[in-house]
Amino acid sequence: MIQGKTLRGGIGHSARGCLHINGEQFSLKDNFLTPFLSFVRATVQSIRDLAPIVAVIALFQLVVIGQPLPDWLALLAGTAVIVAGLSFFIFGLEMGLFPLGESMAYAFVHKGSLLAL
């Protein structure tokens, strides 16, 4: 629907950001932004988790060994690749395995067998 009218083929959208296909309503915000926001959340979580490890290694290198960081640009690029890889890994887990585990847990609960748990 565009201002109350449906386009050819039954496809249209409303002013509220919803897509209508053959009478069914889909939220554009939910369908397109949710995976992106999940990946951003995984990236922030990866940076937060890796920051103490990188800080300890850098302090050990600078304070205990007393040497400057060799080729810091390559180290920075490598750290960025690690953050990206860990983010994709966490995103994949949240997208693929966690829903499977949740459905299995719900199936066990609905089955009601304490022995199966």
C-alpha positions in Angstrom: 0.0 0.0 0.0 1.2 3.4 -0.8 -1.1 5.8 1.0 -3.7 3.1 1.1 -3.2 1.7 -2.4 -1.6 -1.7 -3.3 0.8 -1.8 -6.1 0.7 -4.4 -9.0 1.5 -7.9 -7.7 0.2 -7.2 -4.3 3.4 -5.5 -3.1 3.3 -2.2 -1.3 4.4 -0.4 1.8 2.9 1.9 4.4 4.2 5.1 6.0 5.1 3.2 9.2 7.9 1.3 7.4 6.0 -1.9 6.9 6.2 -3.9 3.7 3.0 -5.6 2.5 3.2 -8.6 0.2 -0.1 -10.2 -0.8 -1.8 -9.1 2.4 1.0 -10.1 4.8 2.8 -7.4 6.8 6.6 -7.4 7.2 8.5 -4.8 9.3 11.4 -3.4 7.3 13.2 -2.4 10.5 13.0 -5.8 12.0 14.0 -7.7 8.9 16.9 -5.6 7.7 18.4 -4.0 10.8 18.2 -6.9 13.3 21.1 -8.8 11.8 23.2 -5.7 11.4 22.6 -4.6 15.0 23.4 -8.2 16.2 26.7 -8.0 14.3 27.5 -4.6 15.8 26.7 -5.9 19.3 29.0 -8.9 18.7 31.8 -6.6 17.5 31.5 -4.3 20.6 31.5 -7.4 22.8 34.6 -8.8 21.0 36.4 -5.5 21.5 35.4 -5.4 25.2 36.6 -9.0 25.6 39.9 -8.6 23.8 40.9 -5.2 25.3 42.3 -6.6 28.6 44.3 -9.2 26.7 45.8 -6.7 24.4 46.5 -4.3 27.3 48.4 -7.0 29.3 50.5 -8.0 26.3 51.3 -4.4 25.5 52.2 -3.6 29.1 54.3 -6.7 29.4 56.2 -5.8 26.2 56.7 -2.1 27.2 57.3 -2.5 31.0 58.7 -5.9 31.7 60.7 -6.5 28.5 61.3 -2.8 28.0 61.2 -2.9 24.2 58.9 -0.9 21.9 56.2 -2.7 20.0 57.7 -4.0 16.8 55.7 -3.0 13.6 52.8 -1.6 15.5 50.8 -1.0 12.3 50.9 -4.8 11.5 49.9 -5.5 15.1 47.0 -3.1 14.8 45.8 -4.7 11.5 46.1 -8.2 13.0 44.1 -7.1 16.1 41.4 -5.7 13.7 41.3 -9.1 11.9 41.0 -10.9 15.2 38.1 -8.7 16.3 36.3 -9.2 12.9 36.8 -13.0 13.0 35.6 -13.3 16.6 32.6 -11.0 15.8 31.6 -13.2 12.8 32.0 -16.3 15.0 29.8 -14.9 17.8 27.3 -13.7 15.2 27.2 -17.1 13.6 26.6 -18.8 17.0 23.8 -16.4 17.8 22.2 -16.9 14.4 22.6 -20.6 14.0 23.4 -22.6 17.1 21.7 -20.6 19.9 18.2 -20.9 18.4 18.7 -24.6 17.9 19.8 -25.0 21.5 16.8 -23.0 22.7 14.4 -25.0 20.7 15.9 -28.2 22.1 15.6 -26.8 25.6 11.9 -25.9 25.1 11.3 -29.4 23.6 12.8 -31.0 26.7 10.7 -28.8 29.0 7.5 -29.5 27.2 8.2 -33.2 27.2 8.3 -33.0 31.0 10.7 -35.9 31.5 13.1 -35.1 34.3 15.1 -38.3 33.3 15.7 -36.9 29.8 17.2 -33.7 31.2 
